[in-house]
């Protein structure tokens, strides 16, 4: 599973940021990287008060972790 992990910040308060992610089950990390900008543009179009400050594609770690 591939995760497009990004940080979204409020346009009116750039110091207010949150991590968000989109999960994909049927793509490679390279496909994620190549398609990230259009996907993020769609996300911003539906969340007009937010801007994307950074993003990355990564493999989702499925191993259990201690809480």
Secondary structure, DSSP 4 states (H G I P E B T S, - for coil): -EEEEEEEEESS-TT-EEEEEEEESS--HHHHHHHHHHHHHHHHHH-TTEEEEEEEEEEPP-S----
